[in-house]
């Protein structure tokens, strides 16, 4: 069973359809979006997600929208993301999308809030 997300800290939007992927991609034209691909049965993925949620500070990355993909439930959507953004599929994986392109991706224990925050800050200044 999937654990509940900490919606209050990250304001996750569940990515569960091609339409929502298209909306996220379109939204990336005006602000960076963060996409977290999560395997609900993987302890590394659970650890990375918990760590990110514990450290996330919305006020520091204002305006950044976060999307969550349960890749076990939406395998086809996960494959589409890898193809669309030309990244190798990983789990867990974080992508930062801006102007409809993946400008940052990382996986496993390299997923951490300070690095993601730094990348978002660069994009917002850019």
C-alpha positions in Angstrom: 0.0 0.0 0.0 1.3 3.4 -0.9 2.1 5.7 2.0 0.4 9.1 2.1 2.3 12.0 0.6 3.0 15.1 2.7 0.9 17.4 0.7 1.3 20.3 3.0 5.0 20.5 2.5 5.3 19.9 -1.3 1.8 20.4 -2.7 2.2 17.4 -5.0 0.1 17.1 -8.1 -0.4 13.4 -8.9 0.8 12.7 -12.4 -1.7 10.1 -13.6 -2.5 10.8 -17.2 -1.1 12.0 -20.5 -3.2 15.1 -20.0 -1.6 16.0 -16.7 1.9 15.4 -18.3 0.9 17.8 -21.1 -0.2 20.3 -18.5 3.0 20.0 -16.6 5.1 20.3 -19.7 3.1 23.4 -20.7 3.5 24.9 -17.2 7.3 24.5 -17.5 7.2 27.4 -20.1 6.6 29.9 -17.3 8.3 28.3 -14.3 10.4 25.2 -13.5 8.6 22.1 -12.5 9.9 19.3 -10.4 8.9 15.7 -11.3 9.5 12.9 -8.8 9.2 9.4 -10.2 8.6 7.0 -7.3 8.6 3.2 -7.0 6.3 2.5 -4.0 7.9 -0.8 -3.3 11.5 0.3 -3.3 13.1 1.2 0.0 15.6 3.6 -1.7 12.7 5.4 -3.4 10.8 5.7 -0.1 13.9 7.0 1.6 14.6 9.6 -1.1 11.0 10.8 -1.1 10.9 11.1 2.7 14.2 13.0 2.8 13.0 15.4 0.1 9.6 16.0 1.8 11.3 16.6 5.2 13.7 19.2 3.8 11.5 20.9 1.2 10.8 24.6 1.9 8.2 26.0 -0.4 9.1 29.6 0.5 12.6 29.0 -0.8 11.5 27.8 -4.2 8.4 29.9 -4.6 6.3 29.2 -7.6 7.9 25.8 -8.3 5.2 23.1 -8.9 5.9 19.6 -7.8 4.5 16.5 -9.6 4.6 12.9 -8.3 4.4 9.8 -10.5 3.8 6.4 -9.0 5.7 4.6 -11.8 4.4 1.2 -10.8 0.8 2.3 -11.4 1.7 4.3 -14.5 4.5 2.5 -16.2 3.5 3.7 -19.7 3.5 7.3 -18.5 7.0 6.7 -17.0 8.2 5.4 -20.3 6.7 8.5 -22.1 8.6 10.8 -19.7 11.9 9.1 -20.4 11.3 9.4 -24.1 9.8 12.9 -24.1 12.6 14.4 -21.9 15.4 12.2 -23.3 16.5 10.8 -19.9 17.4 7.3 -18.9 14.6 5.8 -16.8 15.7 5.6 -13.1 13.8 5.0 -9.9 13.6 7.0 -7.8 14.3 9.9 -10.1 13.9 13.7 -10.0 13.6 15.8 -13.1 13.5 19.6 -13.3 11.7 20.6 -16.4 11.9 24.1 -17.9 10.7 25.3 -21.3 9.5 21.7 -22.0 13.0 20.2 -21.6 14.7 18.3 -18.8 17.4 20.6 -17.5 18.3 18.5 -14.5 17.9 14.9 -13.5 19.2 12.8 -10.7 18.4 9.6 -9.0 18.6 7.4 -6.0 20.6 8.8 -3.1 21.8 11.8 -5.2 18.2 13.2 -4.8 18.5 16.0 -2.2 16.8 19.3 -1.6 19.9 21.6 -1.5 20.9 20.5 -5.0 17.4 20.8 -6.4 17.0 24.2 -4.7 20.3 25.4 -6.3 19.2 24.3 -9.8 15.8 26.0 -9.4 17.5 29.2 -8.2 19.8 29.2 -11.3 16.8 28.8 -13.5 14.8 31.6 -11.9 17.8 34.0 -12.1 18.6 33.0 -15.7 
